[in-house]
């Protein structure tokens, strides 16, 4: 699913500014995790919409299929039950 040459290019570009790119595939979804090294340039990481467009072009994956996580983003929430709302039976 992922263009390997494009992935190497994206990794090299991010590493130049002190960031690492880890990519994993899960069916039709792609998780791209950016992590900051000790000397990462905080001002060099572009906004998520820009990096999503870059990943789409480099990796050949639709933007809507990419889950992008930046350093400091909260971990994915794992739900074992659906959320409850006010007015649901048993909710105050």
N, C-alpha and C positions, 0 to 999 in steps of 0.2 A: 504494500500500500504506500509506503514512504519512499521517495526518491533518495537513495543513499548519498549520491553526490551532493544534492541540495542540503541534506542533513549535515554533511561534513563542512560545507560552506557556512551554514548558519552557526555551527559550533565554533568554527575558527573566528568568525566575526564577533561572537559574544565573548569568547575567551580573550580576545584582544583587550576587552574592557574589564576583565576579571570575573566574568560570569560563566557558568556551566549550563548546558542544555541537556536534559535527560528526557527521552521520548519513549513512551510505551503505547502499544496498540492494544485495544480491547474491542474486537469486532469491528464495527464501523467508526468507533471513537478513537481519537488520538489524544493522549495526555502529554502535554509539553510542560515540564517543570524547569523553571529558571532558578538557579541558586547562585548566591554571591560568594565569591572567594574573599580572602582577607583584604585584598587590595582593590576590590571592585569600585569602579567609578559610579557613584550614586546618580550623577546627572546624565550618565551615558545610556541608561536603559530607557528606551522609547516607550511611549504609552502603549497599553495593551492592544488597542485597535490597529496601531501601526505594525506592531510585531505580529499580530494575527495575519495581516495582509502579507507580510514578508514570509511567514511560515507557509501560508497557502501557496504562494508563488514558488518558493524553494522546494517544498516537499511534495507538491502536487496533490494536496489534500484540501477539500472544501473547508473554508473558514468555520462554517457552522458545525463541523465535525471535530474541531480542535478545542480541547479544554486546556486553557493556558493558566498556569499558576506562577506568580511572581514571588520573590522573597518576601516574607512577612504576611502573605495571604493566609487566612485561617485554613486548617486542614478540612478536607471534605467531611461533611456531616454524614454520619451513618445513622439511618433511621431503621428502627426495628418495627415501628408502628406508624401508621399515618398520623399527621398532625391533628390535634383536636382543636375545635373552635368553640367560642362562646355559643351557648344554645344547644351544643351537642349533648346528648344524654350523658349524665355523669359529670358535666362541666358546670362550674358555678358562674 
